[in-house]
Amino acid sequence: MAKVILKAQDLDGYLKAEDKETLEGMNATFSRALELFSVLSDPARSSRHDSAKADLISLFNEMGHAMQKIVAREERVHVYSFSTPREVHGEVSRLIAKLRDVRTEHPEFVYYTQRAYELLFTFAFGASAPERNHFVVRTPVTLPVVNFAVHKIPDVDERIENAVMCVMLRGALLPAMIMSKEIQEYSSHGYVTPFALFKISRDDTKEEKNMEYVLDLDRSYFDAASMDGKDLFFADPMNATGGSLVTVVKYLLDHGVRPRSIKFFNTISVLKGALRIVRALDMAEIYTLWMDPVLNTKAYILPGLGDAGDRINGRDGEKPRNIIQLIADYGTQILSLYREQVRKIESTVLGA
C-alpha cells in the first residue's frame, strides 16, 4: 500500500526554542488544573468543590490571558474568542461548553458543530469584506402581488470561488461539507467547492512524543494537478498536534502543488498544534473558535471534547465504513441539506 508517514520528532523540529519553552510553561500551569479536576470528580471531597471551582476559574483565566498574549504575536493564527468584541464571546463560550459536555448526545453535537462552522465562516470572511452583494429573493407572499425582498451580504466571491475543500477523513467530513455549504450560500454564483479527500490517521498505539501520521494514498481521492494555484481550505473540528495537516500539505508541496493560500478551520485548536502548523507551513492560516492549552500523553486536547470524529459520525462497527457508507449514515436530513456537496463527493470517489 502507498503510504506517507510523518513522525512527531520531525514535526517538533519546526518549533523554535522559545516555542518549546512556552509550551513547557503551559504544561506546568495546566498540571495545577489536573489537581483541581481530581477534587471536583471525587464525591468524597464535595466540601472542597466550591473552592476548587473558584480556583479553577482563576486558573483558566490565567491560561486564557497567557495564550492570548502568545497568539497576538502570531499573525496567521486567528482565535475568535481573542479577536472579536467581548460582547459576542458568550455565544461562542456557550457553544463550546455544549460540545465539551459529556451529556451532549449525537444530534445536539452535530447541531452545535454546524453552528460552529457558520461562525467560523463569518469570522474568516464576513467581517473583513466592506463591499456588499445584493440578493433579490422571491417570497411566498402573493398579496396584493408576488413579493420580493432585497438582502445584502458580504462580497467574498474572490476569496471563496477559487477554493478546494480538502477533507482529512473521517472526522472532518461533515465539517468540510458544512463549510462548503457556507461558501455556496455566500457565493453570488452558487459556487460549490470541489473536494479532495485524504485518508489520514494517527497511530494510536503511540504517544504524542513519538506519534506517527499516516497518509494512505490508496484510500485517498484527489487530483493534485487540479489543486495547483487554488485556495486550499481544510476543516477539522479539532487541531490537536497539527500533524495531519502538515503531512497532507507537505505531500502536496513535494508533488508540485503550489496553492494560492491554505486555511485551516477548527472548532478547538490547541496551542502546540497551532504553533507547529505556522512554523512548518509558511502560508498556512488558522481560524479557530477556541484555544485549549495542552495535550495529554496520547495527543488528546485538554480539556478538549473527546473524539470529535466518533461524536459526529458514531463509532464504526467491526469493519470501518467507506466514505459513501459514512455519508449515508448521516441520514436524510443531512443529505438533503448538503445535497450538492454530497454529489461532488460521490463524483470524486466514484470518478463519475
N, C-alpha and C positions, 0 to 999 in steps of 0.2 A: 504494500500500500504506500502511496506517495504522501509523506508527512513532513511538516516543517516544525521544528521544536526550538523554543526559546527557553533558556534556563534563567531562574531568578538571579543567579550570580551575575549573568550578563546584563540583566535589567538594572540591577543595583549599580552597575558600573557607570550608568549615566548620571547618577546622583552626585552632586557636589559634596565636599566635606562639610560645608555649612548646612546642607540639607540633612545629612546624617545626624549631625548634632541637634538640629531642630527636632527631628523625629524621635531621637532618644529622649529628649526633654518631654515631648508629648506623651511618650510611653510611660515615663516616670510619673507624670501628673495623673494619667488615667489609672495607674495602679492604685491610687488613692480612691478612685471611684469603685474599683472592684471590691475594696474592703467595705464600702457602704452598701454595695449590691448584696453582699453576704448578710449584712444586718437586715436589710429590707426583705430578703427572701426567707428569713428564718422566723416562723411564728413564735418561737420561744423567746425572741428578743423584741417582742412587739412594743415594749415600754420605750425602746430606743428608736422606734420607727419615725416619729415626728422629728426628732433632732437629726436623724440620718437623712431624711428628705430635705431638711433645711441646708444641711452640709452639702448634699448632692446638687441642689440648685446653685449654691455658691460656686461649687467646683465646675459645673458645666458653664456657668457664666465666665469663669476664668479661662477655660479652654476655648470658648467661643471667641472671646476677645483676642486671645493669642493667635488663633487661626485666622481671624480677620486681618490682623497685622501682617501675618505671613503672606496671605493671599494678595494683600494690597500691593505687594512687590512683584506680583506675577501678572503681567498684563494679558496673558492668554488663559487665565483661569477666572471664570465668572461665576460667582455664587449668589443666587437670588437673595438669600437672607442677609448677605453682606452688601449688596449693590443697590437694593431697592429701598424706597422710603419705609420707615418704621411702620407707617400706618397699614401697610399691606402684609406685614410679616405674620400676623395672626392667622391668616388664611393658610399660608404655607406650613406654618408650625403645626396647625391642627391636622392638615393633610398628612404630614409626615408621621404625626402621632398615631393616626389611624392605620397607616401602613405598617408601622412598627408593632402595633398592638397584637399580642398573641391571640386575642379573641376575634380579630378581623378575619372572616372566612372568605372563601374564593370570590363570590360575586362582588362583595364590597371591595376586595383587594383590586379587582380588575377596574371597578368604577373609579377608585382613587388613583390608579395608575393612569387612566385616561385623563383625569383632571390634571395630574402632574405634567403630562406632556403637552396639554393645551397651554398651561402656564409657561412651560419651558419654551415653547414656540414664540409666545408673545415676548418673553424675556430676551430671547436671542434676536428677534427680528422686528417686533412691533414697535418697541419704544424708541428705536433709533431711525425710524422711517418718517421723515417730515411730510413727504408727498402722500397724496391720497388717491386711491382708485375709487370710482363710483360704480355701484351696482344698482341696477333698476330691477326690482323684483315684483312679479305679479302675485297678488294676494288672493285668497279665496273669496273676498268680499266683492259682490257684484251689484250692489245697490248704492246709489242710483245708476252707477255704471261699473264696469270692471275696474278695480282699483290696483294701483301700482305704488310702490314705495322706493325711495332713493336712500341708499346707505353708502357711507364712506368707510373704507378700510385702508390700512397702511399699504402703500405701493412697495411691495418687496419682490416683485417679479424678477428683477435682475439678480437677486441674491438666492432665489429658490428654484428657478426654472432651468438651472444647469446641474441640478443635484442628482446624485445616485444614492439611493438608500442602501447602506451596507449593513447586513444583518449578521451578527455573531450568534449563531444558533446555539442553544434553543431559547434561552430565557429572554433574548432580545427580540424575538419575532413579533410579538404583539406590540411592544413599544415602537418598533420600526413602522408597523402598519399605522399606528396612531399618528406618528409624526408625518408619515406620507400623506395621510388624510388631511392633516392641518395644512400641509403645503398645497394640496389640491384645492382646499376651500379658500385659501388666501391668494392663490394664483388667479389673475384675471383671465387666464386662458384654460383653467381647469387642468393644469399640469399634473399628471400622475407620474411619480418618480419611477424609473426603472429600479430593479432590485439586484443586488449582488449578495449571494448567500454563502457564508463561510462557516463551515463546521469546525469549531474550535472549542477545546475543553482544557481544563486543568487536570493534572494528575493528582487526584485527591488522596492518593496513598502517601503523598509527600507533604512536607510542611512549607510554610511561607518562605523560609530561608533557602530551601532547595527545590522550590516548586518548578515544574515544567509545564509549558503551554504548548499544546499540540494542535497544529492546524492540519486537518485531514482533507487533503485536496481531492481525494476520490469521492468524498461526500459533500463537496462544496460546488456551488453553481454560480459562475461568474465569467465574464469576458473581460480580461484585463485591458485589452486594447480599447474597449469602449469606455473605460474609466479614465483614460488619459485626458487631462485638461478639465476634468469635471470637479464639482464641489462634492466631496465625499462626506456624507452625513452618517454617523453611527449613533444608534440609540440603544442604551442598555440601562436597565433600572439601577444597577449597582456598578460603580467603578471602584473596585477593591484594590487590586495590585497594579492595574494598568497593563498587565502582561498580555492579555488577549488582544487589545487594540494595537499595542506596539508590534506584536507578532504579525498580525494581518497587514498593517501598513508597511512594515519593513519588507515583507514579502512582495507587496505590490511595487514598492520603490525599487527593489532589487531586480524586478522584471520590467522595468522601463516605464512604469506608470508615473506620470508627473501631474498630480492633482492641482487644481487651482486653489483649493482650500480643503481643510479637514476639520470637521466639527463633531464633537462628541457630546451627547445629551444624556444626562444621568439624573435620576431622582435623588440618589445619595452618592456622593463621592468621598472617599477617604483621602486625607491629606497626602499620604505617601503615594497613592496611585496617581493623584493629580500631578505631583512633582515629578514622578518618573516619566509621565507622558510628555510634559512640556520640555523636559530635559532631553528625552530621546527623539522627539519629533519636532523639528523646528517650526512647522507651520500648523501644528495642532492647536485648536482652541477647545476648551472645556466649558460647558454650560451645565450647571447643576443647581438643583433647588436647595440642597442642604449638604453641609460638610460634616463628616464624623471624624474623630481624632485618630483612631488607631486600628490596627489589625491584630487578631489573635494568632497563635502559632499555626493554625490551619488556614490562614489567609482569609478569614471571615471578618467583615467590618464590625467594629464595636462602637456603640451599642447595636447598630445595624438593624436589619429586619428579617434575618434568616435567609433561606434560599429563595430568592425572588422568582427564579425560574419555576420551581415547584409550586410556589404560591400563586403564580399566574396561570400555569399550564396544568397543574396537577402532576402527580408523580407518574412516571412510566411504570408499566407492568413488568413482567419478566423480560419482555423484548422492547427495546426503545422504539418509539414511534418515528416514522419518517415524517418529512415536512408536511405532506398532504394529509396524513392522518392527524397530525397535530393541529392543522388548520381546521379540519373537520370537527375536532373535539371542542373547538371554541363555541360551536352551536350556531343556530340560525340567526340569532340576534346580532352576534359579532360579524358573521359572514355577510349579512345584509348591509350592515353599517359600513363595512370596508370592502365591498364587492369589487371595486375597481382595483384595489390593492391585491386582493386575492387572485384576480385574473392575471395580474402582472407576475405574481409569484408562481402561479401554476405554469405560465408560459415559460418562465425562467427555468423551472425544474424539469418540465416535460419537453422543453425545446420546441414547443408548438408555436 
